[in-house]
Amino acid sequence: MSTVTTPRTVSGVGVGRSAALAPLALVRPAPVVPPGESRLTDPSERAAAITTALTALAEVAAEFAERAATAPGALGEVLGATAGMAADPELAAMVRARVENGQGPAAAVDDAVTEVVAMLTAAGGLLTERSTDLRSVRDHAVARILGLPAPGLPELRERSVVCAVDLSPADTAALDLAHVAALVTESGGPTGHTAIIARQLGIPCVVRATGAARIPEGTLVAVDAATGTVTAHPDRALVEAIHRRAETERVLAEDTAPGATADGHRVPLLANVGTPHEIEQLAPATAEGIGLFRTEVLFLDAATAPSRDRQAAQYARALAATDGARTVIRTLDAGADKPLAFAAHEDEDNPALGVRGYRLVRTQPQLLEEQLAALGAAARAREPQDRADLWVMAPMISTPAEARTFARLARAHGIGTVGVMIEVPAAALQAAAILAEVDFVSVGTNDLAQYTMATDRLRGELADLLDPWQPAVLTLVAGTARAGTAAGKPVGVCGESASDPLMALALTGLGVTSLSMSPPALPAVRHALRHHTLAQCRTIAGAALSAPNADEARKAARAHADTQVVTRLAL
């Protein structure tokens, strides 16, 4: 009989609703710089060491950029940003200075990255997440310098639960997804890059699962994202329950009817994507359109701004793939944790509150002008009867004046349907005035929760404050929805809270008119809506709004939901 040396069940924060059962596979640790790496005294040795170190960084940058070019959506975005870090001239200068001071090439890279990571961590906010990406650059560069195997997973030969203290973008990009049953990490948070990628790919995931990496490799484990648990040596009852969940998911995926409540109230169900390729890969009728097309992937790994023609070609490809369905394209949401190599600005003490999203118009106005011109060109290239399928919105709008200016700029380029994102409490509080300037709004619940609760999205230990069921966040969403109803204009939600079937019912009850999410989440949300009337959704919303805290709001919503749906979807 095998011996389990860790607690039978490890608890963390679940990402998604699904579950998986498979043996555990552990990620290889990062390489260790030999403590005896000799000091360099000879000038020729130093010159050779500089070449070795900078070549390693350049090769890592090229490797990550190559993976970014073929990786889907969110993973491509993260890998592109990581490639930019490896190619950062400032990092190269720090490494060069250390070698010239006598450090060996591996130690110089390690020491330089450690210093930058300390600065990112001190800055806090979204930049903290970049620390993992930068450590990945360090690990791969040091491995090349020392002639060691790259860190990460060995080749997976069977379907496995991939487990690590943390997963870097490079680790994730190297995964053979056909053999990945679930992802488990001891660190990270529900809005970190591992969680984002897991949602996009529909892979069960549990983060902040302290102790999971101490489960012996090869142990059969059950990963349940709905409960946030990782169970070693699951009993028969749990195994059978997971098999039933898998069969339910298979059946639900066969239903591709338009989103609607039981009494026929339409709620279009849309997809969040990052590239035209992701749209092309969507199964027919899976989504009723695109509720969020992130354009950052065109920018993050570029040394210079993409040309108007290059952008227009990508947008035209996206519009062609949606075949006349609504396609909501968000203009560049960069800054903070997504710096641009060609749009550098002064270091910010609090980048999450700094020049990001629409605010780039203050320092780099030509970026928005070029992007809007490209979007207008893509729209004009469509047949006249299809031009209304393009909706364009700006991120990080704070005031009605910003909304008015963006709408004027967009319409000047021939864009007919213009909107903005509601991510800042100030915008939610002035939703009526903002809706007077634009044709629609879309609520980004991830950032709205962060700014409402004054909580860093990437601090996993504060995940309870970022819970989208927080009454303060729901109140702002409700106010925005009421403003949309009064104005007769659409109010969508494109934050990941829309992917929670129970929350989807509450949002519908609040008056939200469309829901956009990662494609794998669509079947469960469609099923939940189909089994509740609009009146029931309004009752669920009212119960959640009246609750004193997030846990009670969720419980109140669950208590008013159909019991069979709650059981079937593990709500």
N, C-alpha and C positions, 0 to 999 in steps of 0.2 A: 504494500500500500504506500502511495506517495505521501510525503510529508509536506504540509503547507506551513511555511515559516512566517507568513504575514497574516494579517487579519483576513478572514474569509471574504469579507466584502469591504472594498475601499470606496468611499464616497467622494464625489467631486461635484462639478457643475456640468450638467448635461447640455449638449448642443444638438438640437433637433428632437425628433420624437421616436426614431427607430431603434432597433436593438440588433445585436449580432452575437454569434457564438463561434469561437475559433481559438486555436492555440495562440499563445502570446509570442510575439517576436520583438526583441529588444534592439534599439538603435545603438550602433557602435559609438563608444565615447569619443570625445575630442582628443586630438593628439596632445601629448605633454611635451613641452620644450625641455630638453635635457638640462638639468641644473649645471652640468659641466661644460656647456657650450663655451668654447674658449673665447677670451677677449681678443680682439683683432688689433694688432699694433702696426703691422706692415701696411703701407698705403695701397699696395697692389692687392692685398687680401681684402681690404675695405672696398676697393673698387669692384672686385669680383663679387663680394657679398651684397653690395648695393644692386648690382645687376641681377643676382639670384633672387633677392627679395622683391624687387620691382617687377621682374619677369613673372614671378609667382602670382603677384596681385593682378597683373595684366591678364594672365591666363585664366584666373578665377573670374575676372570681369567678363572675359569673352565667353567662358563656359556658361555663366549665369544669363548673359544676354542671349546666347543661342537657345537656352532652355526657355527663356521668356518669350521668344518669338513663336514657339509652338505650344506653349502651355495655355490651358484654357483660362479665360476671364481673370478672376481674382488672383489665381496663382501666377499668371503672367504679369500682372501688375506688381505683385510683391517681388518676383524675381527680377523684373526690370529695375525696380528701385534698389535692390541689393547689388545688381551689376553696377549701378551708378556709384554706390558706396565703394566697391572694390576699385573703381577707376578714379576715385576722388583724388585730385592733385594734392590736396592738403594732407590726406593720409599718406600719400607717397612721400611728401616732404618730411613728415614726422618720422617715417621709417628711415629715410636717407640720413636725417640728422642723428639718429640713434646709432646707425652703423658707423657714421663718421666719428662718433664718440667712442667707438670700440666694441659695440654690441655685435653679436653674431646675427645673421639674417633672420633666423626663427625667433630669437629673443626680441629683435627689433620690431618685427611685425606684432608679436604678442604684446609687447609693452605699449606700442602706439595705439593698438586697438583698445587695450585696457583703459588708456587715458581718455579716448573718445567715448567709450561706453560710460565711463564715470560722468562725463559731461552730459551725455544724453539722459542718463538716469537722474542727474541733478535737475535738468530742465523739466523733467516730468511730462505729464500730458501724453499725447500720442507719440512723442519721440521716444518714450520708454520702450515701445514695441520694436523700434528700430535697433535696440541693443541686441536682440536675438539675431536679427539679420546680420549685424556687423560681426557678432561672434562667429557666425557661419562663415563669413569672409575670412576671418582669422583662422578658423579650423581648417578650411580647405587650403589656404595659402601655406600654413605651417606644415600640413601634411605633404604638400608638394615639395617644400624646401627640404624636409627630412626624408623624403622618399618613402613615405608611409601610405597605406591605403586610405582613401578618402573616408572621412567619418560618415556615419549613416547606417543604413540597413544593408545586410548582406542580401543576396538575391533570394526573393521569396519563391518557394517552390510549392506552396499550398496557401489556401486562403487563411489569412492571419490577422490578429489584432496587433497593430503596430503601437508600441509603447516606448516612451522616452521621457526623460526629465523635461525636455522641451524639444519641439520639432522646428528646425530652421526651414526657410523656404527651399533651400537646396535639398534637404532631406525629403521634403514633400514632393518636390519635382522628380526625384529619383524613384519614387514609389511606382511599382507596377500595380496600377489601380485594380486590375482584374483579380489580384490576390489580396487586396486590402479589405478586410471585413469591417474594421473600425479603427479609430485613432484614439489614443489615450496619452495624456501628458500630465506630469505632476505640477507644472507651472502653467503660465498663460491665463487667459480669461475668456469669457464668452464672446468678447468682441475682438480678440486677437487674431493674428493671421491664420493660425491653425483652425480656429473655429469658423472663420469666414470661408476658408477653403472647404472644410467639411460640409458646411451648409450648401455651398455651391454644387458640390459633387454628390450630395445626398448620402454621405457616409456617417454612421453613428459615431459620436464623439463625446468624450468626457474629459474636461480639463480640470486643473487643480485637484487631481486625484492623488493626494499625497500617499506615498507608499506603493503605488502601482508598479513602479520600476523595480521594486524588490521582489515581485512575484517571479518565481523561477521561469526562465525561458522555456517555452513548450507546454506550459500549463494551460489546460483548457479553461477559458474565461468567458463569462457572459457580460457583455457591455450593453447597458440599458441607458440610452440618452434621456429618455423620459424621466427616469428617476435619478439620473446622475450617479449610477453605481457601476462598479467593476467587481464581479464576483468570480473568485477562483474556485474551481471544482464545483460548478453549479449542480444542484440536485435535479432529479428527473422532472419535478414540477416546474422549475424555472426553465429547463431546456424545452419542455413542451409548450410553455407559455410563449417563449421566443419564436418557436416554429409557427405557432398560431398567429403571432404578430406579423411574421414574414408573409404568410398566406393572405392575411387581410390587406397588407400593403400591395401585394400583387393584384388582388381583385380591385382595389380602389384605383389603381393606375390604369385600369381598362376603361374607366369612366372619363370621357373627355367632353361631357356636355358643358355648355356655358354656365358660369357661376350664377347661382340664384338661390334664394331662400325657398322653403317649402311652399310658400304661397305665391311664388313667382316674382318676387322683388329681385331685379337684376343687380348683381355685384360682379362686374368684370374681374376676372382673375388673370393677372399679368405676370410676366417674368422679369427678374433682375438679371442683367447680363453685362459683360464687359467687352465683348468683341463681336463682330459680325459672324465669326465662325460659331460662336455659341448659339446664335439665333438659328443658323443653318443646321445645327445639330439637334435642335428641339424636335421631338416627335410631333407629327401632325396633330393639330388641335389640342396639344398639351396646354398651351396658354392662349389667351384671347388677344395677345399683343405683348408689347414690351413696356413695362411701367418704369424701368430705370435702365438706361444704357449709360454706363460709366465710360467717359471718353479719356480718362487718365492714361489708359494703357498706350495710347498713341503718343504720349508725352514723356512718361517717366523714365524710359531707357534711352531717350534721345539726347544727343549732345547739342543739337540745334532744334529750334521749333519746327515741327512738321509743316511742309508747305501747304498752301491752300488747296492745291490740286490733290495732294496725297490725302488730306483730310476728307475732301469732297468724295473721293473715290471710296473711302471706307464707309462714309455715311450713306452713300448711294447703295453700296452693297448691303448694308443693314436694312435699308428701306425695301430693297428688292426681296430680301429674305422674309420679311413680314407679310408680303403679299397683300398690301392694302390695310392691314390691321394697325391699330394705334401703336405708334412708336415714340416713346418719351425719351428724348436725349438730354442728358444733363451736361451743361457746359463744364469746362475744366474745374475739377475740385482738387486743387493742389495747394501746397503749402503745408505748414505744420509737419506731419509725419511723411508727407509726400513732396519733398523738395524737388525743384526742377533744376537741372544742370545749367540751363540757358536763361533762368530767371532768378538768379541768386539775389538775395537782399540781406540786409543786416541781420545778424543773429538776434533772436527774440527771446526774452526771458520767459515768456509764456506763449509759445507758438500756437497752442490750441485756440488762443484768444487773439491771435495776430492776423497777419496777412495771408488768408487762405480763402479758397472758393472765389466767390464773386469779388472779394476785396482785392484780388490781384489787379483789377482794373485801375486801382489807385497807383500802382507801381509799374505795371506792364499792360497798359491798355490795348496794345496792338494784339496781344494774344486773344482776347475776346473778340476784337474786330475781325481778325482772320478766321477764327472759328465760326462766327456767325455768318461770315461771307461764304465759307465752305458749306455750311448747313443750308444756306439759301440756294446755293448752286445745286446741291444734291436734291433739294425739293423741286427746283425748276426742271431737273432732268427727268422727273417722273411724269407720267401721263396726267393731264389736268384733273381727271376725276379721282386720282389717288393722292393728290398733294395734301389733302387734309389729314393724312395718316401721320404726318410729322408734327410732334409737339416738342417744344424746346423749353427747358427750365434752367434757372440759375441756382446754384447752391449758396448757402450762407448769406441769405438776405436778412437784413435786420430792420429795415425801415420801409415805409411806403415810398419814400423818395427813391431808394435804391431799386425797388420794384418798378417804379415808373421809368427810371432811366434805362433799366435793362429791357423793358418792353419796347421802349422807343428804338433802342439800338437793334433789337431783334426784328422788329417790324420793318425797319429801314432796309433790311436785307431780304425782305420778302417772306419772312416766316409768319405764317398765319395764326398759329395757336401758340401762345406764349404764357409761361407760368413761372413760378418760383417754388423753392423748397421752404418748408416751415421747419427749421431746425433750432431756431433761437427763440427763447421765451418771449422776447420783445416782438418778434414777428407773429407769434401765436396770439399775443394780447392785442395786436393790431391787425388781425386777420381780415376784418371787414374792410379796413382802409386799403390793405394790400390787394384784396380781391377786386376792389374798384379799379385797380390799375392793370390787372392781368386776367387771363382767361381761365386759369385753374391754379391750384396749389397741390403740392404733394408733401406729406409729412414724413420727415426723416426721423423716426423715433429713436434711433441710436444716439444721434447727436442731441436731439431734444431732451432726452433723459440725462445725458451728461451735463448739459448746460443748466437744466432746471434743478438738478440735484447737486450741482457744484462738485461733481465726482469724476475723476479720471476714468475714462472708459477701460483703460488697460490695467487698472489696479484690481486684480482678481479678488482681493480680500474685501473690496467694496462693492462686489457684484449685487448685493441685496439692495443697495441704493440705486443701482442702475436698472432694477427690475422695471419693465414697462408697465407693470400693474401698479406702480406707485400712484396713489390718488392724485398727486400734483401733476404728474405727466398726463394722466387720463383727463384731468380737468382742462388742460391746455388743448388736447386733441378734441375734446368735446366742444370747446369754444370755437375752434377753427372750423369744425364740421357745421356748427350752427351758422357761422358766418357764410359758409358756402351755400347752405340751404336757403338762407335769406337772399343771397345774391343770385341764386339759380346757377351756380357754377360748380364744377367738379372739385371734390376734395379727396385725393387718394392718399394711401399710406404705402410707402416703398421701403420703410425700415423693416428689419427682420421680425419685429413683433407681429407683422401680418402673417408670418409663417406658422404661428401658434394657432391651431384650430379654435381653441377656446377664446383667445384674444380676437381672432377674426370675427367671431360672433359678437363680441362686445363692440368692436369697431363699427361693424355694420349697424348695430343698435344705436351707436352715437351719431350716425348719419354719414359715415365715410362712404364714398361712392364707388371706389375700386380698391383692390388689394394687390400689391405686387411683391413678389418673393422669389427666392431661389426655386428653380423649376421642380426639384424633388419634393418640395413641400406642398405643391398645388393639389394633388389628389386628396390628402387628408382635409385640407381647408374646404375643398369643393364638397366633400362628403358631409362635413359638419354643417355647412350652410344649407345643404339639401334637406337636412332633417330638422330644421328649425324655421319657424315663421319669423317674419319681421317683428311681430309683436313680442315673440319670445326673445329675440335679439335685443330689443329695447329693454325688456325686463332684466336681462343679463347685464346690460350696460348700466342700468340704474343701480342694480345691486352692487356692482363693482365701484361705481362712483361714490356710493354711500359708505364704503368700507373705510376703516381707520388707517389701514396700512396695506402694503402690497400682498402679503400672505392672506389676509382676510378678504381682499378684493378677489384674488384668485379662487379662494374657497367659495365665496358667495356666487361667483360666476359658475363654478362647477355645480353648485347645488341647484341652480336653475336650468342647467343644461340637461338634455335628454340622457337618461342613465345608460341606455344602450350605446350611444355614441361615446360617452365618457369611457365606458369599458372597452369598446372596440378600438378606440384611438389612444388608449392609455393616458387619458387626460388627468 
